[in-house]
Amino acid sequence: PSAAPTTPGSSPTPPPPVTTDQPQSYPVISVLVAAYNQETTIAHSLRSLFKCASDYRGPSEVVLVDDGSTDNTYEVAWATLDSMHKEQPNIRARAIKHMTHLGRRETARTGANKATGEYFILTDATVTCDSVSINSLIDVIFTAKKDMIHHEVRLQTQRGRTEAPRSVLLAHADALRRLLDKERTDSIELNF
């Protein structure tokens, strides 16, 4: 390649800066999973979300919040997270249990207060990695230059029917904590 033209006594013209909306390094992502009485499905969901976290280009963790389940959701979730963390020790994992059913807002608040990520993905225990890619969600939020985005997923039932859409929320940690700390968040949908 030829050098940039110069005049005597001047330095070469530098190339134009490369601009991109994609991050140069990828932020820590916390996948916050809300669960309530999902003993029979939680292990599959957590294994899938762990795979999703392992496919992410940056560091990640999976945080399950059991919202006072009356079945063995917490025990199954804890055992699954423990097993997955042993297989993939680079992904942090933790399980938290509410002693009573407090609802989605409090479940999200508990997860947000215990998580360490710069960005949070809020989902429930029915969403699997097949329906969401952390890499694509991060790319979208950086391109859109937003603090939060909703991603709608449609899941197939075991009988092949499409369920009602579910929402996955990706949010900057500080923005979500501010939202959850407001007194009246009932006007804001936490459909995850």
KAUR-V986198 format. One record per residue. N is the residue number from 1. RES is the residue in one letter. SS is DSSP state (H for helix, E for strand, - for the rest). Layout:
N:RES:SS
N:RES:SS
This chain:
1:P:-
2:S:-
3:A:-
4:A:-
5:P:-
6:T:-
7:T:-
8:P:-
9:G:-
10:S:-
11:S:-
12:P:-
13:T:-
14:P:-
15:P:-
16:P:-
17:P:-
18:V:-
19:T:-
20:T:-
21:D:-
22:Q:-
23:P:-
24:Q:-
25:S:-
26:Y:-
27:P:-
28:V:-
29:I:E
30:S:E
31:V:E
32:L:E
33:V:E
34:A:E
35:A:E
36:Y:-
37:N:-
38:Q:-
39:E:-
40:T:-
41:T:-
42:I:H
43:A:H
44:H:H
45:S:H
46:L:H
47:R:H
48:S:H
49:L:H
50:F:H
51:K:H
52:C:H
53:A:H
54:S:H
55:D:H
56:Y:-
57:R:-
58:G:-
59:P:-
60:S:E
61:E:E
62:V:E
63:V:E
64:L:E
65:V:E
66:D:E
67:D:E
68:G:-
69:S:-
70:T:-
71:D:-
72:N:-
73:T:H
74:Y:H
75:E:H
76:V:H
77:A:H
78:W:H
79:A:H
80:T:H
81:L:H
82:D:H
83:S:H
84:M:H
85:H:H
86:K:H
87:E:H
88:Q:-
89:P:-
90:N:-
91:I:-
92:R:E
93:A:E
94:R:E
95:A:E
96:I:E
97:K:E
98:H:E
99:M:-
100:T:-
101:H:-
102:L:-
103:G:-
104:R:H
105:R:H
106:E:H
107:T:H
108:A:H
109:R:H
110:T:H
111:G:H
112:A:H
113:N:H
114:K:H
115:A:-
116:T:-
117:G:-
118:E:-
119:Y:E
120:F:E
121:I:E
122:L:E
123:T:E
124:D:E
125:A:-
126:T:-
127:V:-
128:T:-
129:C:H
130:D:H
131:S:H
132:V:-
133:S:-
134:I:H
135:N:H
136:S:H
137:L:H
138:I:H
139:D:H
140:V:H
141:I:H
142:F:H
143:T:H
144:A:H
145:K:-
146:K:-
147:D:-
148:M:E
149:I:E
150:H:E
151:H:E
152:E:E
153:V:E
154:R:-
155:L:-
156:Q:E
157:T:-
158:Q:-
159:R:-
160:G:-
161:R:-
162:T:E
163:E:-
164:A:-
165:P:-
166:R:E
167:S:E
168:V:E
169:L:E
170:L:E
171:A:E
172:H:E
173:A:H
174:D:H
175:A:H
176:L:H
177:R:H
178:R:H
179:L:H
180:L:H
181:D:H
182:K:-
183:E:-
184:R:-
185:T:-
186:D:-
187:S:-
188:I:-
189:E:-
190:L:-
191:N:-
192:F:-
